[in-house]
Amino acid sequence: AKRFVLLGTDYVYPRTTNKILRAFLHSKGVKDEDIKELYTPFGHSDYQTIVADIKRFSAGGKTAVISTINGDSNVPFYKELGNAGLKATDVPVVAFSVGEEELRGVDTKPLVGHLAAWNYFESVKNPTNADFVRKWKAYAAAKHLPNAATAVTNDPMEATYVGIHMWAQAVEKAKSTDTDKVIAAMGGQSYKAPSGYTLVMDQTNHHLHKPVMIGEIKGDGQFSVVWKSKEPVRAQPWSPFIKGNEGKQNL
């Protein structure tokens, strides 16, 4: 792509992400006139005007959308993409906040080929994930959860699952539930995650070293993993693309 639409919900995460993305795109030679930033409030549901705007912008050259739309607004956005006939072959969308749960409420057939970036997808194949998915679906059915028949796992669920297990390991190491003692025991904790990777909590900043995966939307609402990192990637809490963060990369 030569042009980029940075579309997000209007709060700190999308604005910070897009600040980083704009600086990154500049480093690759993309000019400001080829970058369009759009924001919508939480709960926004009318994407007809925005999708039409994206179509007009894409007439100026091959365009991709990077979406940081959060929460329920993903459903009307993807529905409007389908209504407008905007396919991945025309203007691909790469989303940072849409996963299996959001796609349950959408006819995904018109969305085949659009992408999402996460640290986990339900479709990854390994014994740990197979057990994780099986247990969740069985729990959803046993507890009669809403829409249990179509229950899915997703990245935030896997992250919570890993976090609770790491917390429990830290409690056992600290032999206490005292907050300060548990925090001291958290650094260096590791856990074999459903993603298929062994995740490690950084000793210095307590961020997890996690894999990066890019998934392509399939017609059944699942994702086909089209790329993944070979190893977990160390988090960068201080992005080198934000001014003032120079020299903080090892923190």
Secondary structure, 3 states (H helix, E strand, C coil): CCEEEEEEECCHHHHHHHHHHHHHHHHCCCCHHHEEEEEECCCCCCCHHHHHHHHHHHCCCCEEEEEECCHHHHHHHHHHHHHCCCCCCCCCEEECCCCHHHHCCCCCHHHCCCEEEECCCCCCCCHHHHHHHHHHHHHHHHCCCCCHHHCCCCHHHHHHHHHHHHHHHHHHHHCCCCHHHHHHHHCCCEEECCCCCEEEECCCCCCEEECCEEEEECCCCCEEEEEECCCCECCCCCCCCCCCCCCCCCC
